[in-house]
């Protein structure tokens, strides 16, 4: 029997997949029909297919990870107080609400496919126009899927390696583990934010039009991203947190979708956990060399695309955190062996 968690995530991915396929076909078909109401903006006809490709790839990623969900990885075995129990109940409503909304969207897009065929076949039978818009979007789709897709995946993997620098890393010691919490020293985000605010102010005072602001904002974002990514570890300070094997009751490795499922559909909007994580982190950063101030809860970086999330649970311990280690699964298996022999 399929678990409700897996059903939730698979139907979500399927709804996204059908939506992306529908709009990819729709944009192709509408570009073949003569119409004076269709925009001639090359920018729009370039960005729309790129956005739809992104949605399609995201939906495929989501479906693949959802099918592979292990039910035992989405169980919340904490001892819960009243607020945490209430959050878990709310999470159940989120879960089944997501299932029903996703199934509705799947049926809706199936109907739209039928409506699209019914609408466009008579129009296309009257004749088609191979417009500039058609050549742009058809060219983008063909070039991406036939040539660029494999290179984009490699580039995505390399980009993820740079972004991993900003995530905690896990190390095994003789008597326990070290979780290195990284913190950026640079001011890249502040500079980017200031640049965008300055652009908005220029629009308000009539010094810049909205289209130019869009280009400027995109450029600032890309430049800021590459500055942050390629600055490497020199702008990152790691604060190690020591956890002894004897403290760990449960530790496991979760995929991105499993971690998201646990957080959203099992734990729910547990404000006590978030508040505890924030307060503990502030206390720890005041004197990070003193492990007595170590956080008892840490859920502030709990999942990230392309990485593994580790769950660590003890009597007074709960960590749900994405880690930068590419060999996270092997590390967790080694840690589990240590725990089983303690």
Phi, psi and omega per residue, in radians:
X1 nan 2.339 -3.129
X2 -1.306 2.280 3.137
X3 -1.222 2.726 -3.134
X4 -1.136 -0.545 3.107
X5 -1.126 -0.858 -3.140
X6 -1.098 -0.728 3.115
X7 -1.074 -0.705 3.116
X8 -1.024 -0.866 -3.041
X9 -1.305 -0.639 3.125
X10 -1.146 -0.776 3.141
X11 -1.166 -0.586 3.067
X12 -1.094 -0.824 3.114
X13 -1.107 -0.692 -3.140
X14 -1.136 -0.702 3.111
X15 -1.091 -0.753 3.100
X16 -1.113 -0.715 -3.131
X17 -1.094 -0.847 -3.140
X18 -1.108 -0.674 3.115
X19 -1.088 -0.775 -3.112
X20 -1.165 -0.756 3.130
X21 -1.103 -0.732 3.138
X22 -1.040 -0.868 -3.070
X23 -1.271 -0.493 3.022
X24 -1.100 -0.832 3.106
X25 -1.146 -0.689 -3.116
X26 -1.093 -0.788 -3.139
X27 -1.129 -0.651 3.096
X28 -1.133 -0.792 -3.090
X29 -1.193 -0.730 -3.086
X30 -1.198 -0.440 3.105
X31 -1.318 -0.228 3.120
X32 -1.615 -0.217 -3.076
X33 -1.711 2.207 3.106
X34 -1.104 2.211 -3.137
X35 -2.751 2.437 3.124
X36 -1.542 -0.121 -3.082
X37 -1.653 -0.144 -3.130
X38 -1.367 2.354 -3.141
X39 -1.126 2.494 3.100
X40 -1.727 0.114 -3.082
X41 -1.177 2.072 3.107
X42 -1.118 -0.614 3.140
X43 -1.043 -0.815 -3.122
X44 -1.111 -0.791 -3.097
X45 -1.274 -0.167 3.026
X46 -1.617 -0.764 -3.085
X47 -1.240 -0.653 -3.093
X48 -1.042 -0.899 3.116
X49 -1.128 -0.579 3.094
X50 -1.128 -0.715 3.099
X51 -1.127 -0.731 -3.128
X52 -1.181 -0.609 3.058
X53 -1.107 -0.737 3.110
X54 -1.052 -0.781 3.129
X55 -1.123 -0.719 3.126
X56 -1.080 -0.822 -3.139
X57 -1.127 -0.694 3.120
X58 -1.106 -0.703 -3.130
X59 -1.172 -0.676 3.111
X60 -1.150 -0.749 3.078
X61 -1.025 -0.772 -3.107
X62 -1.131 -0.768 -3.128
X63 -1.124 -0.782 -3.116
X64 -1.070 -0.798 -3.141
X65 -1.238 -0.560 -3.130
X66 -1.194 -0.715 3.123
X67 -1.093 -0.538 -3.087
X68 -1.550 0.080 -3.122
X69 -1.062 2.312 3.018
X70 -1.748 2.188 -3.044
X71 -1.024 -0.621 -3.121
X72 -1.173 -0.337 3.122
X73 -1.456 -0.087 -3.126
X74 -2.033 0.426 3.120
X75 -1.688 2.354 3.091
X76 -1.806 1.807 -3.041
X77 -1.803 0.323 3.124
X78 -1.185 2.702 2.908
X79 -1.381 2.102 -2.951
X80 -1.918 2.466 2.981
X81 -1.483 -3.025 -3.067
X82 -1.086 -0.789 -3.102
X83 -1.177 -0.715 3.129
X84 -1.119 -0.668 3.083
X85 -1.131 -0.697 3.093
X86 -1.111 -0.689 3.106
X87 -1.107 -0.655 3.113
X88 -1.140 -0.635 3.094
X89 -1.161 -0.742 3.095
X90 -1.074 -0.658 3.138
X91 -1.070 -0.597 3.107
X92 -1.112 -0.747 3.098
X93 -1.106 -0.718 3.079
X94 -1.020 -0.760 -3.071
X95 -1.096 -0.927 -3.092
X96 -1.285 -0.504 3.038
X97 -1.123 -0.688 3.110
X98 -1.161 -0.690 3.118
X99 -1.065 -0.872 -3.084
X100 -1.147 -0.713 -3.136
X101 -1.177 -0.666 3.139
X102 -1.189 -0.733 3.106
X103 -1.102 -0.700 3.089
X104 -1.056 -0.775 -3.138
X105 -1.143 -0.670 3.095
X106 -1.043 -0.855 3.128
X107 -1.125 -0.665 3.134
X108 -1.072 -0.791 -3.118
X109 -1.269 -0.518 3.022
X110 -1.074 -0.750 3.078
X111 -1.129 -0.683 3.129
X112 -1.126 -0.636 3.078
X113 -1.040 -0.786 3.102
X114 -1.084 -0.753 3.118
X115 -1.128 -0.649 3.131
X116 -1.133 -0.758 3.116
X117 -1.103 -0.760 -3.132
X118 -1.101 -0.629 -3.075
X119 -1.398 -0.747 -2.969
X120 -1.504 -0.509 -3.106
X121 -1.027 -0.825 3.093
X122 -1.087 -0.656 -3.128
X123 -1.181 -0.772 -3.105
X124 -1.223 -0.465 3.119
X125 -1.199 -0.364 3.112
X126 -1.420 -0.213 -3.139
X127 2.313 2.622 3.131
X128 -2.128 2.733 3.069
X129 -2.132 2.121 3.096
X130 -1.429 1.435 -3.045
X131 -1.365 2.976 3.067
X132 -1.062 -0.681 3.124
X133 -1.040 -0.721 3.136
X134 -1.102 -0.803 -3.126
X135 -1.100 -0.627 -3.133
X136 -1.147 -0.941 -3.048
X137 -1.278 -0.662 3.093
X138 -1.123 -0.695 3.113
X139 -1.110 -0.734 3.134
X140 -1.110 -0.805 -3.139
X141 -1.093 -0.796 -3.111
X142 -1.140 -0.813 -3.119
X143 -1.105 -0.709 -3.118
X144 -1.169 -0.945 -3.013
X145 -1.280 -0.518 -3.110
X146 -1.583 -0.503 -3.013
X147 -2.147 -0.932 -2.906
X148 -1.457 -0.337 -2.976
X149 -1.016 -0.797 -3.114
X150 -1.152 -0.623 3.129
X151 -1.268 -0.623 3.103
X152 -1.124 -0.682 3.120
X153 -1.123 -0.707 3.094
X154 -1.144 -0.733 3.109
X155 -1.122 -0.694 3.114
X156 -1.070 -0.722 3.135
X157 -1.113 -0.731 3.139
X158 -1.186 -0.654 3.106
X159 -1.127 -0.683 3.106
X160 -1.090 -0.610 3.124
X161 -1.100 -0.641 3.094
X162 -1.232 -0.705 -3.119
X163 -1.219 -0.419 3.120
X164 -1.077 -0.445 -3.126
X165 -0.996 -0.527 -3.085
X166 -1.492 0.032 -3.132
X167 -1.832 2.718 3.064
X168 -1.072 2.663 3.065
X169 -2.096 2.698 -3.052
X170 -2.004 2.372 3.084
X171 -2.308 2.578 3.084
X172 -1.782 2.290 3.035
X173 -1.997 3.131 -3.067
X174 -1.096 -0.685 -3.050
X175 -2.004 0.108 -3.121
X176 3.101 -2.755 -3.139
X177 -2.213 2.723 3.023
X178 -2.002 2.231 3.030
X179 -1.924 1.917 -3.088
X180 -1.540 1.968 -3.124
X181 -1.589 2.041 -3.077
X182 -1.589 2.558 3.079
X183 -2.419 2.316 -3.099
X184 -1.325 2.417 3.052
X185 -1.655 -0.379 -3.039
X186 -1.284 3.025 -3.105
X187 -2.100 0.541 -3.086
X188 -1.055 -0.810 -3.103
X189 -1.102 -0.679 3.129
X190 -1.110 -0.744 3.132
X191 -1.111 -0.780 3.141
X192 -1.078 -0.791 -3.132
X193 -1.081 -0.756 3.138
X194 -1.104 -0.669 3.126
X195 -1.118 -0.763 3.133
X196 -1.158 -0.745 3.109
X197 -1.064 -0.715 3.118
X198 -1.104 -0.674 3.105
X199 -1.137 -0.732 3.107
X200 -1.103 -0.729 3.115
X201 -1.079 -0.672 3.123
X202 -1.124 -0.655 3.090
X203 -1.122 -0.793 -3.111
X204 -1.032 -0.704 -3.090
X205 -1.601 0.205 3.007
X206 1.332 0.294 -3.123
X207 -1.626 -0.129 -3.046
X208 -2.658 2.432 3.090
X209 -1.574 2.906 -3.016
X210 -1.126 -0.628 -3.124
X211 -1.136 -0.740 3.103
X212 -1.120 -0.687 3.101
X213 -1.034 -0.703 3.138
X214 -1.073 -0.801 3.127
X215 -1.093 -0.754 -3.121
X216 -1.111 -0.770 -3.126
X217 -1.088 -0.748 3.113
X218 -1.101 -0.759 -3.141
X219 -1.104 -0.758 3.134
X220 -1.094 -0.742 3.132
X221 -1.081 -0.827 -3.107
X222 -1.112 -0.785 -3.142
X223 -1.094 -0.765 -3.140
X224 -1.105 -0.690 -3.141
X225 -1.096 -0.812 -3.105
X226 -1.224 -0.567 3.056
X227 -1.091 -0.790 -3.138
X228 -1.161 -0.704 -3.067
X229 -1.246 -0.780 -3.035
X230 -1.565 -0.047 3.070
X231 -1.220 -0.295 3.054
X232 1.197 -2.732 -3.037
X233 -1.439 -0.138 -3.054
X234 -1.167 -0.415 3.122
X235 -1.729 0.211 -3.115
X236 -2.030 2.286 3.049
X237 -1.911 2.227 -3.138
X238 -1.756 2.282 3.062
X239 -1.975 1.916 -3.069
X240 -1.315 2.436 3.033
X241 -2.011 2.145 -3.107
X242 -1.670 2.253 3.075
X243 -2.216 2.142 -3.102
X244 -1.420 2.598 3.126
X245 -1.005 -0.616 -3.099
X246 -1.149 -0.328 -3.127
X247 -1.512 -0.338 -2.972
X248 -1.538 2.099 3.049
X249 -1.650 -0.506 -3.110
X250 -2.653 2.352 3.021
X251 -2.543 2.348 3.141
X252 -2.711 2.849 -3.121
X253 -1.844 2.300 -3.099
X254 -2.098 2.550 3.000
X255 -1.299 2.995 3.123
X256 -0.981 -0.842 -3.088
X257 -1.242 -0.615 3.084
X258 -1.114 -0.751 3.125
X259 -1.134 -0.719 3.108
X260 -1.135 -0.660 3.119
X261 -1.140 -0.796 3.131
X262 -1.066 -0.785 -3.100
X263 -1.166 -0.820 -2.997
X264 -1.515 -0.594 -2.977
X265 -1.976 -0.001 3.037
X266 -2.159 -0.950 3.130
X267 -1.279 -0.821 3.120
X268 1.355 -2.919 -3.094
X269 -1.368 1.135 -3.081
X270 -1.437 1.656 -3.081
X271 -1.189 -0.464 3.128
X272 -1.127 -0.647 3.129
X273 -1.198 -0.720 3.130
X274 -1.190 -0.747 3.125
X275 -1.118 -0.775 3.125
X276 -1.058 -0.735 3.123
X277 -1.072 -0.769 -3.105
X278 -1.189 -0.796 -3.131
X279 -1.121 -0.780 -3.139
X280 -1.093 -0.676 -3.125
X281 -1.162 -0.723 3.107
X282 -1.072 -0.774 3.113
X283 -1.084 -0.737 -3.105
X284 -1.146 -0.725 -3.086
X285 -1.234 -0.317 3.062
X286 -1.157 -0.595 3.117
X287 -2.613 1.319 -3.021
X288 -1.189 -0.206 3.110
X289 -1.413 -0.263 -3.135
X290 -1.693 1.880 -3.086
X291 -1.240 -0.141 3.047
X292 -1.177 -0.413 3.112
X293 -1.579 0.157 -3.114
X294 -0.981 2.408 3.105
X295 -1.049 2.377 3.035
X296 -1.467 -0.386 3.088
X297 -2.384 2.448 3.090
X298 -2.597 1.903 -3.124
X299 -2.363 0.448 -3.016
X300 -1.483 -0.315 3.094
X301 -2.277 1.092 -2.885
X302 -1.490 -0.289 2.997
X303 -2.797 2.591 3.132
X304 -2.608 2.448 -3.099
X305 -1.066 2.384 3.094
X306 1.441 0.094 -3.133
X307 -2.231 2.982 3.032
X308 -1.758 2.570 3.053
X309 -1.910 2.384 3.084
X310 -1.860 2.475 3.047
X311 -1.965 2.166 3.096
X312 -2.132 2.134 -3.131
X313 -2.238 2.343 3.063
X314 -2.451 -3.005 -3.101
X315 -1.047 -0.812 3.089
X316 -2.185 0.823 -3.000
X317 -2.606 2.284 3.030
X318 -2.656 1.949 3.113
X319 -2.123 2.252 3.009
X320 -2.289 1.750 -2.934
X321 -2.541 2.358 3.049
X322 -1.297 2.442 -3.104
X323 -2.106 2.734 -3.082
X324 -1.478 -0.217 -3.071
X325 -1.105 2.213 3.082
X326 -1.322 -0.385 3.129
X327 -1.813 0.626 -3.057
X328 -1.022 -0.709 -3.125
X329 -1.059 -0.764 3.134
X330 -1.147 -0.727 3.123
X331 -1.055 -0.765 -3.124
X332 -1.115 -0.694 3.104
X333 -1.109 -0.694 3.105
X334 -1.134 -0.714 3.129
X335 -1.136 -0.714 3.126
X336 -1.082 -0.601 3.080
X337 -1.140 -0.743 3.095
X338 -1.054 -0.750 -3.098
X339 -1.175 -0.680 -3.111
X340 -1.182 -0.346 -3.136
X341 -1.803 0.103 -3.079
X342 -1.309 nan nan
